[in-house]
Amino acid sequence: MELKDMLADWQDYDVAAFRLGVFLGVFPPDQKFSGVKRMFWMDGYPLGDMLVDFLDRMAQTGVLLKDEEDERYKWNPEPPDLS
């Protein structure tokens, strides 16, 4: 499954970061979110911080849309201008 399909609808930051991790192969495809969710909610988990930071960078470049108020992300249906 492509990341754009995984993030087609708004996802809370932790679920979006988890799905990014699955897409990148950080987590196995059969990994349940409940088994790793604490790494996105607690300080001291560099992997969780890195995945959320990557989501923020993707939003800054226009690949993702970010809802600042609700801390959620989704794929931008209009691709960024790369020229």
mmCIF file as gemmi writes it, N, C-alpha and C atoms, coordinates in Angstrom:
data_model
loop_
_atom_site.group_PDB
_atom_site.id
_atom_site.type_symbol
_atom_site.label_atom_id
_atom_site.label_alt_id
_atom_site.label_comp_id
_atom_site.label_asym_id
_atom_site.label_entity_id
_atom_site.label_seq_id
_atom_site.pdbx_PDB_ins_code
_atom_site.Cartn_x
_atom_site.Cartn_y
_atom_site.Cartn_z
_atom_site.occupancy
_atom_site.B_iso_or_equiv
_atom_site.pdbx_formal_charge
_atom_site.auth_seq_id
_atom_site.auth_asym_id
_atom_site.pdbx_PDB_model_num
ATOM 1 N N . MET Axp A 1 ? 0.842 -1.171 0 1 0 ? 1 A 1
ATOM 2 C CA . MET Axp A 1 ? 0 0 0 1 0 ? 1 A 1
ATOM 3 C C . MET Axp A 1 ? 0.897 1.248 0 1 0 ? 1 A 1
ATOM 4 N N . GLU Axp A 2 ? 0.505 2.233 -0.746 1 0 ? 2 A 1
ATOM 5 C CA . GLU Axp A 2 ? 1.276 3.47 -0.814 1 0 ? 2 A 1
ATOM 6 C C . GLU Axp A 2 ? 0.945 4.381 0.368 1 0 ? 2 A 1
ATOM 7 N N . LEU Axp A 3 ? 1.9 5.237 0.713 1 0 ? 3 A 1
ATOM 8 C CA . LEU Axp A 3 ? 1.695 6.159 1.83 1 0 ? 3 A 1
ATOM 9 C C . LEU Axp A 3 ? 0.515 7.084 1.557 1 0 ? 3 A 1
ATOM 10 N N . LYS Axp A 4 ? 0.335 7.508 0.319 1 0 ? 4 A 1
ATOM 11 C CA . LYS Axp A 4 ? -0.785 8.402 0.016 1 0 ? 4 A 1
ATOM 12 C C . LYS Axp A 4 ? -2.126 7.722 0.3 1 0 ? 4 A 1
ATOM 13 N N . ASP Axp A 5 ? -2.176 6.417 0.163 1 0 ? 5 A 1
ATOM 14 C CA . ASP Axp A 5 ? -3.398 5.686 0.499 1 0 ? 5 A 1
ATOM 15 C C . ASP Axp A 5 ? -3.549 5.537 2.013 1 0 ? 5 A 1
ATOM 16 N N . MET Axp A 6 ? -2.433 5.337 2.696 1 0 ? 6 A 1
ATOM 17 C CA . MET Axp A 6 ? -2.455 5.184 4.155 1 0 ? 6 A 1
ATOM 18 C C . MET Axp A 6 ? -2.881 6.473 4.85 1 0 ? 6 A 1
ATOM 19 N N . LEU Axp A 7 ? -2.581 7.61 4.216 1 0 ? 7 A 1
ATOM 20 C CA . LEU Axp A 7 ? -2.89 8.92 4.804 1 0 ? 7 A 1
ATOM 21 C C . LEU Axp A 7 ? -3.908 9.684 3.96 1 0 ? 7 A 1
ATOM 22 N N . ALA Axp A 8 ? -4.79 8.965 3.285 1 0 ? 8 A 1
ATOM 23 C CA . ALA Axp A 8 ? -5.787 9.605 2.421 1 0 ? 8 A 1
ATOM 24 C C . ALA Axp A 8 ? -6.772 10.456 3.229 1 0 ? 8 A 1
ATOM 25 N N . ASP Axp A 9 ? -7.073 10.036 4.452 1 0 ? 9 A 1
ATOM 26 C CA . ASP Axp A 9 ? -7.977 10.774 5.334 1 0 ? 9 A 1
ATOM 27 C C . ASP Axp A 9 ? -7.186 11.309 6.519 1 0 ? 9 A 1
ATOM 28 N N . TRP Axp A 10 ? -7.75 12.291 7.21 1 0 ? 10 A 1
ATOM 29 C CA . TRP Axp A 10 ? -7.081 12.858 8.373 1 0 ? 10 A 1
ATOM 30 C C . TRP Axp A 10 ? -6.769 11.773 9.394 1 0 ? 10 A 1
ATOM 31 N N . GLN Axp A 11 ? -5.523 11.801 9.889 1 0 ? 11 A 1
ATOM 32 C CA . GLN Axp A 11 ? -5.067 10.869 10.92 1 0 ? 11 A 1
ATOM 33 C C . GLN Axp A 11 ? -4.412 11.665 12.041 1 0 ? 11 A 1
ATOM 34 N N . ASP Axp A 12 ? -4.709 11.302 13.286 1 0 ? 12 A 1
ATOM 35 C CA . ASP Axp A 12 ? -4.009 11.924 14.409 1 0 ? 12 A 1
ATOM 36 C C . ASP Axp A 12 ? -2.516 11.715 14.232 1 0 ? 12 A 1
ATOM 37 N N . TYR Axp A 13 ? -1.721 12.623 14.801 1 0 ? 13 A 1
ATOM 38 C CA . TYR Axp A 13 ? -0.275 12.604 14.575 1 0 ? 13 A 1
ATOM 39 C C . TYR Axp A 13 ? 0.362 11.256 14.908 1 0 ? 13 A 1
ATOM 40 N N . ASP Axp A 14 ? -0.102 10.611 15.97 1 0 ? 14 A 1
ATOM 41 C CA . ASP Axp A 14 ? 0.524 9.353 16.364 1 0 ? 14 A 1
ATOM 42 C C . ASP Axp A 14 ? 0.205 8.224 15.384 1 0 ? 14 A 1
ATOM 43 N N . VAL Axp A 15 ? -1.027 8.175 14.92 1 0 ? 15 A 1
ATOM 44 C CA . VAL Axp A 15 ? -1.409 7.152 13.947 1 0 ? 15 A 1
ATOM 45 C C . VAL Axp A 15 ? -0.713 7.419 12.608 1 0 ? 15 A 1
ATOM 46 N N . ALA Axp A 16 ? -0.645 8.687 12.21 1 0 ? 16 A 1
ATOM 47 C CA . ALA Axp A 16 ? 0.038 9.034 10.959 1 0 ? 16 A 1
ATOM 48 C C . ALA Axp A 16 ? 1.518 8.663 11.037 1 0 ? 16 A 1
ATOM 49 N N . ALA Axp A 17 ? 2.157 8.936 12.167 1 0 ? 17 A 1
ATOM 50 C CA . ALA Axp A 17 ? 3.576 8.587 12.332 1 0 ? 17 A 1
ATOM 51 C C . ALA Axp A 17 ? 3.759 7.073 12.316 1 0 ? 17 A 1
ATOM 52 N N . PHE Axp A 18 ? 2.843 6.356 12.937 1 0 ? 18 A 1
ATOM 53 C CA . PHE Axp A 18 ? 2.903 4.898 12.913 1 0 ? 18 A 1
ATOM 54 C C . PHE Axp A 18 ? 2.779 4.375 11.485 1 0 ? 18 A 1
ATOM 55 N N . ARG Axp A 19 ? 1.836 4.906 10.743 1 0 ? 19 A 1
ATOM 56 C CA . ARG Axp A 19 ? 1.645 4.459 9.353 1 0 ? 19 A 1
ATOM 57 C C . ARG Axp A 19 ? 2.865 4.792 8.501 1 0 ? 19 A 1
ATOM 58 N N . LEU Axp A 20 ? 3.476 5.943 8.749 1 0 ? 20 A 1
ATOM 59 C CA . LEU Axp A 20 ? 4.73 6.272 8.058 1 0 ? 20 A 1
ATOM 60 C C . LEU Axp A 20 ? 5.79 5.238 8.406 1 0 ? 20 A 1
ATOM 61 N N . GLY Axp A 21 ? 5.877 4.861 9.679 1 0 ? 21 A 1
ATOM 62 C CA . GLY Axp A 21 ? 6.842 3.86 10.107 1 0 ? 21 A 1
ATOM 63 C C . GLY Axp A 21 ? 6.606 2.51 9.45 1 0 ? 21 A 1
ATOM 64 N N . VAL Axp A 22 ? 5.349 2.119 9.306 1 0 ? 22 A 1
ATOM 65 C CA . VAL Axp A 22 ? 5.032 0.864 8.615 1 0 ? 22 A 1
ATOM 66 C C . VAL Axp A 22 ? 5.458 0.973 7.155 1 0 ? 22 A 1
ATOM 67 N N . PHE Axp A 23 ? 5.136 2.092 6.525 1 0 ? 23 A 1
ATOM 68 C CA . PHE Axp A 23 ? 5.484 2.296 5.12 1 0 ? 23 A 1
ATOM 69 C C . PHE Axp A 23 ? 6.996 2.22 4.901 1 0 ? 23 A 1
ATOM 70 N N . LEU Axp A 24 ? 7.763 2.797 5.817 1 0 ? 24 A 1
ATOM 71 C CA . LEU Axp A 24 ? 9.224 2.81 5.697 1 0 ? 24 A 1
ATOM 72 C C . LEU Axp A 24 ? 9.87 1.486 6.097 1 0 ? 24 A 1
ATOM 73 N N . GLY Axp A 25 ? 9.1 0.592 6.685 1 0 ? 25 A 1
ATOM 74 C CA . GLY Axp A 25 ? 9.645 -0.681 7.12 1 0 ? 25 A 1
ATOM 75 C C . GLY Axp A 25 ? 10.215 -0.655 8.526 1 0 ? 25 A 1
ATOM 76 N N . VAL Axp A 26 ? 10.006 0.451 9.237 1 0 ? 26 A 1
ATOM 77 C CA . VAL Axp A 26 ? 10.454 0.548 10.629 1 0 ? 26 A 1
ATOM 78 C C . VAL Axp A 26 ? 9.676 -0.44 11.491 1 0 ? 26 A 1
ATOM 79 N N . PHE Axp A 27 ? 8.39 -0.562 11.203 1 0 ? 27 A 1
ATOM 80 C CA . PHE Axp A 27 ? 7.527 -1.519 11.888 1 0 ? 27 A 1
ATOM 81 C C . PHE Axp A 27 ? 7.082 -2.567 10.876 1 0 ? 27 A 1
ATOM 82 N N . PRO Axp A 28 ? 6.959 -3.814 11.301 1 0 ? 28 A 1
ATOM 83 C CA . PRO Axp A 28 ? 6.474 -4.846 10.374 1 0 ? 28 A 1
ATOM 84 C C . PRO Axp A 28 ? 5.012 -4.575 10.006 1 0 ? 28 A 1
ATOM 85 N N . PRO Axp A 29 ? 4.582 -5.033 8.836 1 0 ? 29 A 1
ATOM 86 C CA . PRO Axp A 29 ? 3.211 -4.759 8.383 1 0 ? 29 A 1
ATOM 87 C C . PRO Axp A 29 ? 2.125 -5.29 9.32 1 0 ? 29 A 1
ATOM 88 N N . ASP Axp A 30 ? 2.433 -6.305 10.095 1 0 ? 30 A 1
ATOM 89 C CA . ASP Axp A 30 ? 1.429 -6.861 11.003 1 0 ? 30 A 1
ATOM 90 C C . ASP Axp A 30 ? 1.502 -6.253 12.414 1 0 ? 30 A 1
ATOM 91 N N . GLN Axp A 31 ? 2.377 -5.257 12.609 1 0 ? 31 A 1
ATOM 92 C CA . GLN Axp A 31 ? 2.508 -4.594 13.914 1 0 ? 31 A 1
ATOM 93 C C . GLN Axp A 31 ? 1.212 -3.863 14.243 1 0 ? 31 A 1
ATOM 94 N N . LYS Axp A 32 ? 0.73 -4.022 15.449 1 0 ? 32 A 1
ATOM 95 C CA . LYS Axp A 32 ? -0.454 -3.299 15.913 1 0 ? 32 A 1
ATOM 96 C C . LYS Axp A 32 ? -0.013 -1.977 16.538 1 0 ? 32 A 1
ATOM 97 N N . PHE Axp A 33 ? -0.771 -0.923 16.257 1 0 ? 33 A 1
ATOM 98 C CA . PHE Axp A 33 ? -0.469 0.398 16.794 1 0 ? 33 A 1
ATOM 99 C C . PHE Axp A 33 ? -0.417 0.374 18.315 1 0 ? 33 A 1
ATOM 100 N N . SER Axp A 34 ? -1.305 -0.374 18.93 1 0 ? 34 A 1
ATOM 101 C CA . SER Axp A 34 ? -1.364 -0.407 20.398 1 0 ? 34 A 1
ATOM 102 C C . SER Axp A 34 ? -0.05 -0.874 21.021 1 0 ? 34 A 1
ATOM 103 N N . GLY Axp A 35 ? 0.733 -1.647 20.277 1 0 ? 35 A 1
ATOM 104 C CA . GLY Axp A 35 ? 1.999 -2.138 20.804 1 0 ? 35 A 1
ATOM 105 C C . GLY Axp A 35 ? 3.121 -1.116 20.812 1 0 ? 35 A 1
ATOM 106 N N . VAL Axp A 36 ? 2.945 -0.022 20.067 1 0 ? 36 A 1
ATOM 107 C CA . VAL Axp A 36 ? 4.021 0.985 19.976 1 0 ? 36 A 1
ATOM 108 C C . VAL Axp A 36 ? 3.537 2.402 20.247 1 0 ? 36 A 1
ATOM 109 N N . LYS Axp A 37 ? 2.268 2.591 20.557 1 0 ? 37 A 1
ATOM 110 C CA . LYS Axp A 37 ? 1.726 3.943 20.684 1 0 ? 37 A 1
ATOM 111 C C . LYS Axp A 37 ? 2.426 4.78 21.749 1 0 ? 37 A 1
ATOM 112 N N . ARG Axp A 38 ? 2.941 4.141 22.788 1 0 ? 38 A 1
ATOM 113 C CA . ARG Axp A 38 ? 3.599 4.922 23.858 1 0 ? 38 A 1
ATOM 114 C C . ARG Axp A 38 ? 4.812 5.693 23.339 1 0 ? 38 A 1
ATOM 115 N N . MET Axp A 39 ? 5.454 5.2 22.279 1 0 ? 39 A 1
ATOM 116 C CA . MET Axp A 39 ? 6.636 5.898 21.769 1 0 ? 39 A 1
ATOM 117 C C . MET Axp A 39 ? 6.275 7.23 21.129 1 0 ? 39 A 1
ATOM 118 N N . PHE Axp A 40 ? 5.005 7.449 20.826 1 0 ? 40 A 1
ATOM 119 C CA . PHE Axp A 40 ? 4.574 8.726 20.264 1 0 ? 40 A 1
ATOM 120 C C . PHE Axp A 40 ? 4.001 9.647 21.331 1 0 ? 40 A 1
ATOM 121 N N . TRP Axp A 41 ? 3.652 9.123 22.481 1 0 ? 41 A 1
ATOM 122 C CA . TRP Axp A 41 ? 3.007 9.897 23.529 1 0 ? 41 A 1
ATOM 123 C C . TRP Axp A 41 ? 3.955 10.332 24.636 1 0 ? 41 A 1
ATOM 124 N N . MET Axp A 42 ? 5.099 9.659 24.756 1 0 ? 42 A 1
ATOM 125 C CA . MET Axp A 42 ? 6.001 9.939 25.87 1 0 ? 42 A 1
ATOM 126 C C . MET Axp A 42 ? 7.336 10.463 25.368 1 0 ? 42 A 1
ATOM 127 N N . ASP Axp A 43 ? 7.954 11.309 26.166 1 0 ? 43 A 1
ATOM 128 C CA . ASP Axp A 43 ? 9.298 11.789 25.84 1 0 ? 43 A 1
ATOM 129 C C . ASP Axp A 43 ? 10.292 10.645 25.996 1 0 ? 43 A 1
ATOM 130 N N . GLY Axp A 44 ? 11.389 10.763 25.286 1 0 ? 44 A 1
ATOM 131 C CA . GLY Axp A 44 ? 12.451 9.789 25.438 1 0 ? 44 A 1
ATOM 132 C C . GLY Axp A 44 ? 12.44 8.675 24.415 1 0 ? 44 A 1
ATOM 133 N N . TYR Axp A 45 ? 11.595 8.776 23.413 1 0 ? 45 A 1
ATOM 134 C CA . TYR Axp A 45 ? 11.555 7.784 22.342 1 0 ? 45 A 1
ATOM 135 C C . TYR Axp A 45 ? 11.965 8.469 21.04 1 0 ? 45 A 1
ATOM 136 N N . PRO Axp A 46 ? 13.269 8.488 20.734 1 0 ? 46 A 1
ATOM 137 C CA . PRO Axp A 46 ? 13.752 9.21 19.546 1 0 ? 46 A 1
ATOM 138 C C . PRO Axp A 46 ? 13.106 8.748 18.248 1 0 ? 46 A 1
ATOM 139 N N . LEU Axp A 47 ? 12.762 7.484 18.135 1 0 ? 47 A 1
ATOM 140 C CA . LEU Axp A 47 ? 12.152 6.985 16.904 1 0 ? 47 A 1
ATOM 141 C C . LEU Axp A 47 ? 10.791 7.637 16.684 1 0 ? 47 A 1
ATOM 142 N N . GLY Axp A 48 ? 9.984 7.717 17.718 1 0 ? 48 A 1
ATOM 143 C CA . GLY Axp A 48 ? 8.676 8.37 17.605 1 0 ? 48 A 1
ATOM 144 C C . GLY Axp A 48 ? 8.821 9.837 17.244 1 0 ? 48 A 1
ATOM 145 N N . ASP Axp A 49 ? 9.763 10.526 17.898 1 0 ? 49 A 1
ATOM 146 C CA . ASP Axp A 49 ? 10.013 11.94 17.596 1 0 ? 49 A 1
ATOM 147 C C . ASP Axp A 49 ? 10.455 12.126 16.148 1 0 ? 49 A 1
ATOM 148 N N . MET Axp A 50 ? 11.313 11.231 15.666 1 0 ? 50 A 1
ATOM 149 C CA . MET Axp A 50 ? 11.823 11.331 14.304 1 0 ? 50 A 1
ATOM 150 C C . MET Axp A 50 ? 10.696 11.167 13.295 1 0 ? 50 A 1
ATOM 151 N N . LEU Axp A 51 ? 9.796 10.206 13.511 1 0 ? 51 A 1
ATOM 152 C CA . LEU Axp A 51 ? 8.702 9.99 12.576 1 0 ? 51 A 1
ATOM 153 C C . LEU Axp A 51 ? 7.75 11.184 12.544 1 0 ? 51 A 1
ATOM 154 N N . VAL Axp A 52 ? 7.456 11.767 13.699 1 0 ? 52 A 1
ATOM 155 C CA . VAL Axp A 52 ? 6.596 12.953 13.735 1 0 ? 52 A 1
ATOM 156 C C . VAL Axp A 52 ? 7.31 14.136 13.077 1 0 ? 52 A 1
ATOM 157 N N . ASP Axp A 53 ? 8.602 14.295 13.321 1 0 ? 53 A 1
ATOM 158 C CA . ASP Axp A 53 ? 9.366 15.364 12.668 1 0 ? 53 A 1
ATOM 159 C C . ASP Axp A 53 ? 9.328 15.213 11.147 1 0 ? 53 A 1
ATOM 160 N N . PHE Axp A 54 ? 9.409 13.97 10.681 1 0 ? 54 A 1
ATOM 161 C CA . PHE Axp A 54 ? 9.357 13.725 9.246 1 0 ? 54 A 1
ATOM 162 C C . PHE Axp A 54 ? 7.987 14.113 8.684 1 0 ? 54 A 1
ATOM 163 N N . LEU Axp A 55 ? 6.92 13.831 9.423 1 0 ? 55 A 1
ATOM 164 C CA . LEU Axp A 55 ? 5.591 14.272 9.001 1 0 ? 55 A 1
ATOM 165 C C . LEU Axp A 55 ? 5.539 15.791 8.894 1 0 ? 55 A 1
ATOM 166 N N . ASP Axp A 56 ? 6.106 16.482 9.879 1 0 ? 56 A 1
ATOM 167 C CA . ASP Axp A 56 ? 6.137 17.95 9.846 1 0 ? 56 A 1
ATOM 168 C C . ASP Axp A 56 ? 6.889 18.462 8.621 1 0 ? 56 A 1
ATOM 169 N N . ARG Axp A 57 ? 8.006 17.839 8.299 1 0 ? 57 A 1
ATOM 170 C CA . ARG Axp A 57 ? 8.775 18.254 7.117 1 0 ? 57 A 1
ATOM 171 C C . ARG Axp A 57 ? 7.997 17.987 5.835 1 0 ? 57 A 1
ATOM 172 N N . MET Axp A 58 ? 7.282 16.888 5.79 1 0 ? 58 A 1
ATOM 173 C CA . MET Axp A 58 ? 6.46 16.599 4.62 1 0 ? 58 A 1
ATOM 174 C C . MET Axp A 58 ? 5.345 17.638 4.482 1 0 ? 58 A 1
ATOM 175 N N . ALA Axp A 59 ? 4.81 18.091 5.605 1 0 ? 59 A 1
ATOM 176 C CA . ALA Axp A 59 ? 3.78 19.134 5.574 1 0 ? 59 A 1
ATOM 177 C C . ALA Axp A 59 ? 4.381 20.471 5.138 1 0 ? 59 A 1
ATOM 178 N N . GLN Axp A 60 ? 5.585 20.778 5.599 1 0 ? 60 A 1
ATOM 179 C CA . GLN Axp A 60 ? 6.245 22.028 5.208 1 0 ? 60 A 1
ATOM 180 C C . GLN Axp A 60 ? 6.494 22.098 3.707 1 0 ? 60 A 1
ATOM 181 N N . THR Axp A 61 ? 6.736 20.955 3.085 1 0 ? 61 A 1
ATOM 182 C CA . THR Axp A 61 ? 7.001 20.942 1.645 1 0 ? 61 A 1
ATOM 183 C C . THR Axp A 61 ? 5.73 20.814 0.822 1 0 ? 61 A 1
ATOM 184 N N . GLY Axp A 62 ? 4.582 20.604 1.478 1 0 ? 62 A 1
ATOM 185 C CA . GLY Axp A 62 ? 3.318 20.516 0.768 1 0 ? 62 A 1
ATOM 186 C C . GLY Axp A 62 ? 2.896 19.117 0.376 1 0 ? 62 A 1
ATOM 187 N N . VAL Axp A 63 ? 3.68 18.118 0.746 1 0 ? 63 A 1
ATOM 188 C CA . VAL Axp A 63 ? 3.298 16.736 0.441 1 0 ? 63 A 1
ATOM 189 C C . VAL Axp A 63 ? 2.103 16.324 1.297 1 0 ? 63 A 1
ATOM 190 N N . LEU Axp A 64 ? 2.111 16.745 2.552 1 0 ? 64 A 1
ATOM 191 C CA . LEU Axp A 64 ? 1.002 16.481 3.469 1 0 ? 64 A 1
ATOM 192 C C . LEU Axp A 64 ? 0.321 17.789 3.843 1 0 ? 64 A 1
ATOM 193 N N . LEU Axp A 65 ? -0.908 17.69 4.292 1 0 ? 65 A 1
ATOM 194 C CA . LEU Axp A 65 ? -1.61 18.801 4.915 1 0 ? 65 A 1
ATOM 195 C C . LEU Axp A 65 ? -1.584 18.554 6.414 1 0 ? 65 A 1
ATOM 196 N N . LYS Axp A 66 ? -1.454 19.626 7.178 1 0 ? 66 A 1
ATOM 197 C CA . LYS Axp A 66 ? -1.409 19.492 8.634 1 0 ? 66 A 1
ATOM 198 C C . LYS Axp A 66 ? -2.479 20.374 9.253 1 0 ? 66 A 1
ATOM 199 N N . ASP Axp A 67 ? -3.264 19.792 10.121 1 0 ? 67 A 1
ATOM 200 C CA . ASP Axp A 67 ? -4.25 20.51 10.909 1 0 ? 67 A 1
ATOM 201 C C . ASP Axp A 67 ? -3.587 20.794 12.258 1 0 ? 67 A 1
ATOM 202 N N . GLU Axp A 68 ? -3.096 22.013 12.415 1 0 ? 68 A 1
ATOM 203 C CA . GLU Axp A 68 ? -2.343 22.385 13.624 1 0 ? 68 A 1
ATOM 204 C C . GLU Axp A 68 ? -3.188 22.249 14.893 1 0 ? 68 A 1
ATOM 205 N N . GLU Axp A 69 ? -4.445 22.635 14.805 1 0 ? 69 A 1
ATOM 206 C CA . GLU Axp A 69 ? -5.298 22.646 15.992 1 0 ? 69 A 1
ATOM 207 C C . GLU Axp A 69 ? -5.517 21.242 16.553 1 0 ? 69 A 1
ATOM 208 N N . ASP Axp A 70 ? -5.772 20.286 15.67 1 0 ? 70 A 1
ATOM 209 C CA . ASP Axp A 70 ? -6.058 18.924 16.117 1 0 ? 70 A 1
ATOM 210 C C . ASP Axp A 70 ? -4.864 17.987 16.006 1 0 ? 70 A 1
ATOM 211 N N . GLU Axp A 71 ? -3.714 18.513 15.586 1 0 ? 71 A 1
ATOM 212 C CA . GLU Axp A 71 ? -2.486 17.72 15.433 1 0 ? 71 A 1
ATOM 213 C C . GLU Axp A 71 ? -2.739 16.461 14.615 1 0 ? 71 A 1
ATOM 214 N N . ARG Axp A 72 ? -3.154 16.677 13.38 1 0 ? 72 A 1
ATOM 215 C CA . ARG Axp A 72 ? -3.386 15.556 12.482 1 0 ? 72 A 1
ATOM 216 C C . ARG Axp A 72 ? -2.892 15.893 11.078 1 0 ? 72 A 1
ATOM 217 N N . TYR Axp A 73 ? -2.731 14.852 10.292 1 0 ? 73 A 1
ATOM 218 C CA . TYR Axp A 73 ? -2.146 14.977 8.962 1 0 ? 73 A 1
ATOM 219 C C . TYR Axp A 73 ? -2.971 14.196 7.952 1 0 ? 73 A 1
ATOM 220 N N . LYS Axp A 74 ? -2.852 14.609 6.692 1 0 ? 74 A 1
ATOM 221 C CA . LYS Axp A 74 ? -3.383 13.811 5.598 1 0 ? 74 A 1
ATOM 222 C C . LYS Axp A 74 ? -2.608 14.143 4.332 1 0 ? 74 A 1
ATOM 223 N N . TRP Axp A 75 ? -2.672 13.237 3.381 1 0 ? 75 A 1
ATOM 224 C CA . TRP Axp A 75 ? -1.994 13.404 2.095 1 0 ? 75 A 1
ATOM 225 C C . TRP Axp A 75 ? -2.611 14.603 1.384 1 0 ? 75 A 1
ATOM 226 N N . ASN Axp A 76 ? -1.785 15.44 0.784 1 0 ? 76 A 1
ATOM 227 C CA . ASN Axp A 76 ? -2.255 16.578 0.019 1 0 ? 76 A 1
ATOM 228 C C . ASN Axp A 76 ? -2.706 16.086 -1.358 1 0 ? 76 A 1
ATOM 229 N N . PRO Axp A 77 ? -3.998 16.19 -1.67 1 0 ? 77 A 1
ATOM 230 C CA . PRO Axp A 77 ? -4.468 15.686 -2.964 1 0 ? 77 A 1
ATOM 231 C C . PRO Axp A 77 ? -3.937 16.484 -4.15 1 0 ? 77 A 1
ATOM 232 N N . GLU Axp A 78 ? -3.456 17.701 -3.886 1 0 ? 78 A 1
ATOM 233 C CA . GLU Axp A 78 ? -2.849 18.516 -4.931 1 0 ? 78 A 1
ATOM 234 C C . GLU Axp A 78 ? -1.339 18.52 -4.707 1 0 ? 78 A 1
ATOM 235 N N . PRO Axp A 79 ? -0.6 17.814 -5.554 1 0 ? 79 A 1
ATOM 236 C CA . PRO Axp A 79 ? 0.846 17.683 -5.329 1 0 ? 79 A 1
ATOM 237 C C . PRO Axp A 79 ? 1.546 19.055 -5.331 1 0 ? 79 A 1
ATOM 238 N N . PRO Axp A 80 ? 2.602 19.169 -4.549 1 0 ? 80 A 1
ATOM 239 C CA . PRO Axp A 80 ? 3.336 20.44 -4.513 1 0 ? 80 A 1
ATOM 240 C C . PRO Axp A 80 ? 4.017 20.713 -5.853 1 0 ? 80 A 1
ATOM 241 N N . ASP Axp A 81 ? 4.208 21.982 -6.125 1 0 ? 81 A 1
ATOM 242 C CA . ASP Axp A 81 ? 4.919 22.394 -7.333 1 0 ? 81 A 1
ATOM 243 C C . ASP Axp A 81 ? 6.409 22.177 -7.108 1 0 ? 81 A 1
ATOM 244 N N . LEU Axp A 82 ? 6.991 21.255 -7.837 1 0 ? 82 A 1
ATOM 245 C CA . LEU Axp A 82 ? 8.395 20.903 -7.647 1 0 ? 82 A 1
ATOM 246 C C . LEU Axp A 82 ? 9.329 21.65 -8.59 1 0 ? 82 A 1
ATOM 247 N N . SER Axp A 83 ? 8.778 22.572 -9.362 1 0 ? 83 A 1
ATOM 248 C CA . SER Axp A 83 ? 9.648 23.287 -10.314 1 0 ? 83 A 1
ATOM 249 C C . SER Axp A 83 ? 10.368 24.448 -9.672 1 0 ? 83 A 1
